[in-house]
């Protein structure tokens, strides 16, 4: 009879509180909840927490120490043994059970099957779209505002409303009117964890399995995957140099929404002209469909003021506006917002509360302070000038180093361009990307953004989406020179 069994037999018995406490502690250690070297609670604290006697806790600790799971000493806290013997983690005479197959919902199975691009380690020179230069972040202004908010006395620390901090939503309301020509009520604004959560909420709340949705082809892959995960059917509408071809919108009443990037089509960069915007709004009204306007980098337009948002032209309340701070501040901040039609405000707030209650409060209040003080808009103007210089450096290097038949599109706005390489086929993109990475260069293919994979007979040339916001001018020039050498080596091998 072990010491533990002796205590148990005089108290709760082998199936009582003592045995349950011993089994629970042992399982926590084996599963890694208590890591090797971790300090366990005192016998007094654990007894109070578990509602057992201190003697029961002491006996459990001593039994675990005898088995090699814990190290105990008089006057010192019990700690998990280092190293913990692997053999002790499994019951003797038993094989470790095989993990059961996960039983997923229909939604879970669709998510598991989704073809998503996972982040990879950054090469020496990386033209990754969506990355920003860390030195561009307004660290001093952010730190001042952050410390001020951190030291501000609050009555209590508690959850806030799911729509977000009132001061930030008021600040965004004024900013949208000034910068994007968009007038809305504060009640229509809801803070989210970046534009991706905004898109996910739209997908979950507005689409059922079997519904249809319109998206741009090529277009933003992560948005398309969100909508597809609901079981809805995608309807790919081609884009041209002006953006979505509204003449090809489907006349199908099962279409519940269209996802569009009218101010700077992703990835090809077209700006949807006013005539097509009116056609799109009329189509949405006719079919009672929602329009999700992703204004992902509308603040960065060069040579003229940013184009007003599609939402500003909407007379019928069919547009859901999605904004983000990822391109102006940092994608790591994970703050974005929705401007919702009045009839959707309640359900979106309910859904946000169920998902994660609300976005981080301290960061919201810091951002509100930056917008209210004018520091945010001054920062955006600085970043617009800095990124215009980067864009110019990229275009100059392309004109100097790359073959004369290379076409560059999407240069009027945003933080990326697309290069079309007529000397290579779209099927050569994978080899091009791999060869560039071997040279320490990160470039990214356009083909995954199309609805249909390129067939062996496809006539589209190879294309690359080239983000430049994270690079300095020298790195941009060097990167294009390396790309030129890679293109030349592949062009020699490409079939004519």
QUITA-V484678 format. One record per run of one state. SS is the DSSP state (H for helix, E for strand, L for the rest). FROM is the first residue (numbers start at 1). TO is the last residue. If there is no record, write none. Layout:
ss=[SS/SS]
from=[FROM/FROM]
to=[TO/TO]
This chain:
ss=[L/H/L/H/L/E/L/H/L/H/L/E/L/E/L/H/L/H/L/E/L/H/L/H/L/H/L/H/E/L/H/L/E/L/H/L/E/L/E/L/H/L/E/L/H/L/E/L/E/L/H/L/E/L/E/L/H/L/H/L/H/L/E/L/E/L/E/H/L/E/L/E/L/H/L/E/L/H/L]
from=[1/3/11/17/32/39/40/43/51/54/67/70/74/76/81/86/90/106/114/125/127/134/137/139/152/166/181/186/189/193/194/207/212/218/221/229/233/241/243/245/246/249/255/261/274/288/290/295/301/302/310/314/319/325/336/340/342/357/361/374/375/402/407/410/413/414/416/426/439/441/443/444/446/447/450/461/468/473/494]
to=[2/10/16/31/38/39/42/50/53/66/69/73/75/80/85/89/105/113/124/126/133/136/138/151/165/180/185/188/192/193/206/211/217/220/228/232/240/242/244/245/248/254/260/273/287/289/294/300/301/309/313/318/324/335/339/341/356/360/373/374/401/406/409/412/413/415/425/438/440/442/443/445/446/449/460/467/472/493/496]
